[in-house]
Each structure stands twice: as C-alpha cells, then as structure tokens.
C-alpha cells in the first residue's frame, strides 16, 4: 500500500500528525509513505524513519522565494508526485485537496474540518482509522531528538515568550513579574528565556527582539540566560536543556511535548481541547476573556508548583 500525506500548515499541526505516521508504518506495514509539507516546518520530520520521501515546498509568506520561483516549485512538485501511484492520499485542508486533482491516486481522504472536542492528534489518527488503524495514538515523534542523549538540567526552567497570535502574547511586564516571583520562591532556579528573533513589525516573520532587550535590562540581576532561536533545530536543542516549560500555546509548545517536558500552557482564544499538549504532564491556564494577558502571574506560579510537585521534575528547595 502506498500513501501520501499532504500537511501544509504549522509546526504543531505536523507534530500532531507524527503518531499517525508511526501507526501507518507499524500497524499497516505501508510500503511507501510520503509526506508533502512546507520548508519552515519540514525540520520536524528530518531523519524520520517512518517516511520514505519528504517533499518540501516554500510558502511565499515565509519569504526566501519569489512568485515565479514558487510557481515553478509547485509545478516540479506535481511533476515528481505524479511519478508515483498512491492508493490513498490523506489531505488536511482544502488547498491540499486541490493539489490531489493533479495526482495519480485511488482514493482521497479528507480530515474532518469541524473538530473541536478532541485533540488534533486524534483528528489525524481518525484518518488512519478509516483505512484500518486500531487502538489509540502514541506519543509525538521528533526524530532530531534522542532520549538517550537527553541533556536536561533539573534546575533549568524554560520560558518561551513568543507567540504568533496577538491574544496568545503575554505582556512583557507580566513576564518580568513572573520570573522575579519565581526567583524569590526558589533562588536555585536558572531561567532560560527563548524567543523568535526579528523585528516585531516584520510581515514575514514577526520576532521579539524588542521584548528580549527589555527583559535583559529588567532581569540583569537574576540567573537568566537569553537564547534567540532562529531555527527549529536551535529551539529543539535549547528546550532539551530545560526540565519544564512555561509558554503560550503554539508550535514551540508541541516541540516541548515531543521532548517529554512538563508544560504550563497559556491559552488565549485557541481551543485547549484540540490543541493541548499531547502525551506529557501539563497544566492549561485560560482566562474567561480568552486573552493570555489576563492570566495573573500568581496563577501561573501555583500551576507550575502543582505540576512539578506531581512530576518531581525539579530539585526543589522550596
């Protein structure tokens, strides 16, 4: 059986599909399993032994390409895909469905679009169930990471300050208050603060360099290491050093889940039933206003204490 998966969206979406990839290979003994995704998220699957071929294209909004180059790339992608016959093509959105019109296939399966009460992992798994998968999905897979080379430090708390959507962005003043309060609570903690580099006004890749500069000045007397993460590889490597994470819902959160890190997840207007961390200890905080700015630092601290007490991830002196 040959299967093509077209997953053209974001980091978290692709990571939530990795249990499906494993299930197709392990349970159904798929002969050929290919994936189409975009260049920004492709490192998530780098080195995966579940995939026979990874087809990568560039999105215009991610930059590093032009309209003509992007058009030629899509033509070449279709040309290469048409060389293969797929028994099933699994499409996750309508643009993916449009692409299937140009390909040789037996059957196209479209993921359920109205999906709110279960996780994205289960949404992807449901596609596999239609062709024979049994049981429940396993953990997220991140091929770039090996548990045998885990480098976590039991005193490092990771803080990821970046979030793409406005209502997921925690105010810089509250990050400062939170980190100071955590330090007062346990002076042995070491904070690693991560952010997406770049100008906040960049139309392609808005970054948080300005927020990081403020944090560096305001927290210069505390044991804080500031780490810009320009690539997924750098984000993965830096998260590996942390024993737990505090972060907004987003792609970085799903990377932390794939690394088996306990997570305090700040949710704004996204759906925690669908996008919660999969397969790891977590606490979700979401205010009735559906804006992370309205979550009090004290609530985050209480949730983090409950989380580490239940998982024993940090050496506690408090």
C-alpha positions, 0 to 999 in steps of 0.5 A: 500500500502506498500513501501520501500525506499532504500537511501544509500548515504549522509546526504543531499541526505536523507534530500532531500528525507524527503518531499517525505516521508511526501507526501507518508504518507499524500497524499497516506495514505501508510500503511507501509513505510520503509526506508533502509539507512546507520548508519552515516546518519540514525540520520536524520530520528530518531523519524520520524513519517512518517516511520514505520521501519528504517533499518540501515546498516554500510558502511565499509568506515565509519569504526566501522565494519569489512568485515565479520561483514558487510557481515553478516549485509547485509545478516540479512538485506535481511533476515528481508526485505524479511519478508515483501511484498512491492508493490513498492520499490523506489531505488536511485542508482544502488547498491540499485537496486541490493539489490531489486533482493533479495526482495519480491516486485511488482514493482521497481522504479528507480530515474532518474540518469541524473538530473541536472536542478532541485533540488534533492528534486524534483528528489525524489518527481518525484518518488512519482509522478509516483505512484500518488503524486500531487502538489509540495514538502514541506519543509525538515523534521528533526524530532530531531528538534522542532520549538517550542523549537527553541533556536536561538540567533539573534546575533549568526552567524554560520560558518561551515568550513568543507567540504568533497570535496577538491574544496568545502574547503575554505582556512583557511586564507580566513576564518580568513579574513572573520570573522575579516571583519565581526567583524569590520562591526558589533562588536555585532556579536558572531561567532560560528565556527563548524567543523568535528573533526579528523585528516585531513589525516584520510581515514575514516573520514577526520576532521579539527582539524588542521584548528580549532587550527589555527583559535583559535590562529588567532581569540583569540581576537574576540567573537568566540566560537569553537564547534567540532561536532562529531555527527549529533545530536551535529551539529543539536543542535549547528546550532539551536543556530545560526540565519544564516549560512555561509558554503560550500555546503554539508550535514551540509548545508541541516541540516541548511535548515531543521532548517529554517536558512538563508544560504550563500552557497559556491559552488565549482564544485557541481551543485547549481541547484540540490543541493541548499538549499531547502525551506529557504532564501539563497544566492549561491556564485560560482566562474567561476573556480568552486573552493570555494577558489576563492570566495573573502571574500568581496563577501561573506560579501555583500551576507550575508548583502543582505540576512539578510537585506531581512530576518531581521534575525539579530539585526543589528547595522550596 
